[in-house]
Amino acid sequence: MTKPQSDDIMVPQKEPVWPIHGEPVADPNAHRLWIQEALNLQLAEPDARTLGQRLYDALRGGIQQGRLPAGSALPSSRQLAAELGIGRNTVLSAVDRLAAEGFLVSRPGAGVFVADWQWDPQTPLDVPPTPPATLSHRGERLLDFATPPSARHTAFAPGVPALDRFPRERWQRLLRRHQQRAPIDWFDYRNEGGVETLREALCDYLRLSRSVRCQPEQILITQGAQQGFELIARLLADVGDAVWLEEPGYGGAQACFTAAGLTLQPVPVDDEGLNVASLPPEVPSPKLIYVTPSHQYPSGATLSLTRRTALLGLAQQHGAWIIEDDYDSEFRYTSAPIASLQGLMDNAPVIYVGTFSKVLYPGLRLGYLVLPPSLVTTFRSVNARLHREGQYITQAALADFISEGHFARHVARMRRCYQTRQAALRHVLAPAVAHGLELSSGHAGMHLVAYLASHDLERELLRRGKEAGLRLSPLSGYYLRAPGQPGLVLGYAGATEAEIERCGRWLVEAWLALT
């Protein structure tokens, strides 16, 4: 066997080291540093074994358990000896032993590397068994709201925008502009609610297009609407307090309030939106009331003016806060955008929540809260403590995207695009509609609801869709209380007309075969 050449190991620049998954290691020297640190921690613990045995066990365990992937470069024997405070011969003995067993491989002139080692499943490893995972009661409940990841969204995925139409080149130019001129302060911890230029641009946009009453300092930039819901729940309600939510309603909000330990009280939705008058008098008084007034999710209803004013009065009566989730108000097709609930009166007990996930793209992970002045300082401080502020370069790029007019033009293009895609979906579903399939009005938003006659039909369509590689979203899944109304929530915004045609034909054939 060739003796490992471990002295002053250098990795040639022209020969990349390949880890187990076939991708080159970006910086083998970085691997060496963390290997040294990991070994230092392990050898520092009291142990009756000899240093040589402990070093051998630590290296072998790291390789067998996958912490040292194939291709990882080991530090030289001199480096390890100096860093670990042990003799060089002790290091060489452990390395020679591992090389003889096939865990390490020597490359003359390059150094010692972890071998492309694969263990036999029949051979037990010296690894203690993993204890069974025990979830909390809230964890068990949160699993009900979770959906398995998808490698690719299909034609009917709700809430997915037209990613193929996003102006990526222009967006990249804006990002590069701010990467090159980012001030040093953006690399520090901050507590100002977000980049000032973005808050100013958002304030102008919201006052003009949504009739929101605000000043830039009232806006808190968050990492999506979900983070906003979490902050509201943690700061304005205690465990066990009641939150009133729309039924059917948005699963993301349901999950956030469940995670906060709140008591979820579903409130029925009809053609005029949230109907609090339908609740029995013994229902607990709410601390929070969650509503999507401009375009109820998923039914598509718009909260009537009469109910809006009544809801504001009810919130004042109970000392509750209304959470106004305005997730896709930009996309209305038969009328102008509806004015916000927050803007109906001065000092309204409303926290306005917005997101860029639908209007731009979900991976942006930027949302915002418009807070009453009395809550601004508290929310800023707690947000900075729990989540930290960040993404300043992205925020600055978004501010330019809005102020330079790109945002307004993109919204206008997407409005036309979604109208076309909705029309394509209606066209392909026409044969089923002619035989009794009922669709929602589609006057706004990014999805249609297809109402079904029974839960058996809903379950069978889901089963057949899964077999066909098509993920369907059941309307009954949006209800907190079973069984809910059967149906399908059909997203169309994120699919091309060809995808809508193909998947729509499948749905028509399946529905006709079952009815």
Buried (B, 14 or more C-beta within 10 A) or exposed (E): EEEBBBEEBEBEEEEBBBBBEEEEBEEBEEBBEEBBEBBEEBBEEEEEEEBBBBBBBBBBBBBBEEEBBBBBBBBBBBBBBBBBEBEBEBBBBBBBBBBEEEBBBBBEEBBBBBBEBEEEEEEEEEEEEEEEEEEEEEEEBBEEBEEEEEEEBBBBBBBBBBBEBBBEEBBEEBBEBBEEEEEEEBEEEBEBBBBBBBBBBBBEBBBEBBBBBBEBBBBBBBBBBBBBBBBBBBBBBEEEBBBBBBBBBBBBBBBBBBBBBBBBBBBBBEEBBBBBEEBEEEEEEBBBBBBBBBBBBBBBBBBBEEBBEBBBEBBBEBEBBBBBBBBBBBBBBEEEBBBBBBBBBEEBBBBBBBBBBBBBBBEBBBBBBBBBEEBBEEBBEEBBEEEEBBBBBBBBBBBBBBBEEBBBEBBEBBBEBBBEBBBBBBEBBBBBEEEEBEBBBBBBBBBBBBBBBEBEBBBBBBEBBEEBEBBBBBBBBBBBEEEBBBBBBBBBBBBBBEBBBBBBEBBBEBBEEBE
